Amino acid sequence: MTWEVVIGLEIHVQLNTKSKIFSGSATAFGAEPNTQASLIDLGMPGVLPVLNKEAVRNAVRFGLGINAAIGRKSVFARKNYFYPDLPKGYQISQMDLPIVGKGFIDIALDDGKTKRVNITRAHLEEDAGKSLHEDFSGMTGIDLNRAGTPLLEIVSEPDMRSAKEAVAYAKAIHALIRYLDISDGNMAEGSMRCDCNVSIRRKGEEKFGTRREIKNVNSFKFIEKAINSEIEWQIDELESGRAIHQATVLYDPASNKTRAMRSKEEANDYRYFPDPDLLPVVLDEQLIDDIRSKLPELPVAKRERFISVYGLPEYDAGVLVSDRELADYFEATVKAANGAAKQASNWVMMDVLGGLNRTESEISDCPVTPAQLGGLINRINDNTISGKIGKQVFQALWDGEGASADEVIEKQGLKQESDSGAIEALIDGVIAANPQQVDQYRAAEEAKRGKMFGFFVGQVMKVSQGKANPAQVNELLKKKLG
């Protein structure tokens, strides 16, 4: 507890343009190696880059989404370094004049509080290719399909003080880029990658410690584990009397350890200078106003609306707005369920998300539509079925055994029994079959009758195969046993 952790993240987001940032090559994932690399991507002599306007619009959308200053004039620079997957010998990026300046994003913490994380900048750049090691005995293959893919690098201030805060920030960025529809955020496919800058210092100190950068972490789980592993290593080094040296490190999930890759470079090591082949990007107010007018409702505003309009608890609202498609699914369900918002929230969070987690699917692949789920909730609310039977109907809908809740209920004979005479007959049968328990119940003190009463309810529901109306069962049982 004598140490304080200081964390800043650099998040690389692949923008969802159809072509690359400076060429007309496709950006589709999974193509055969080197089939989506043009002469421009290969860095052939004499070729000239042409800026993709949609990449610029996407960057501005993000800047407006984080309340940032938009650079009315931004400049592309050459970042010089030599690596096999960088055919030009330099990467086109932005340095002194980025397209997005200072902004912020608010994150929700585990204790229910909100924390503001400041964002230093976000700049456009091209991706490099990819080195392949697995299929080449003693050699390395180079796939340049990704070379020139448009990226937005989002650089935070060192405002985070734990791995959990860093994950919350990364999730907030992930949700935002999907709401803005500038990226699919698919971390497994490399559409969002994270570099974690981690340092530690004694509590109360103002000066930052020496940072080490964990490169290319591609899942929220690994962000947390990598940072915690690095924190543990740095504390051990300092408490053993050794110094921390600035470095770039990799995280190995198998060993849950970070290992140094190379000493950390500074900006001057890359010899940045303005790219002579690209003019400065100058944005007019009309373009920015046009983009601003088309922004969707963003996660923070949607969360507040879900709380105020639907009366949802903060936790429910936070879960439901974490993904744009999930939020849309919930609202469509509420509409189909005649405004039963809390019930819709419960079903979506417990049953829908539970089923998707088990099948490792996305909300877009959910086999139960909002209309089907809303219809199911309606049948529970009008006492056609009980909540317990509702679970059975939901599973049938999930398995494709009916086009609607009504069809499943009719086909499987699940309609709830609400006839008082029929329920009385069931209760009489249960009482007659359990005389000893009846005597014990009637002889017991009032405070001890609750659990005993539950036994009789369970027996009635059992003989009715779960179809008896629970409210009527409780009411009639009390009269009979009394």
Summary of the structure (lengths in Angstrom):
residues: 482
radius of gyration: 29.6
end to end distance: 60.8
largest distance: 98.7
contacts: 1511
relative contact order: 0.09
helix: 43%
strand: 20%
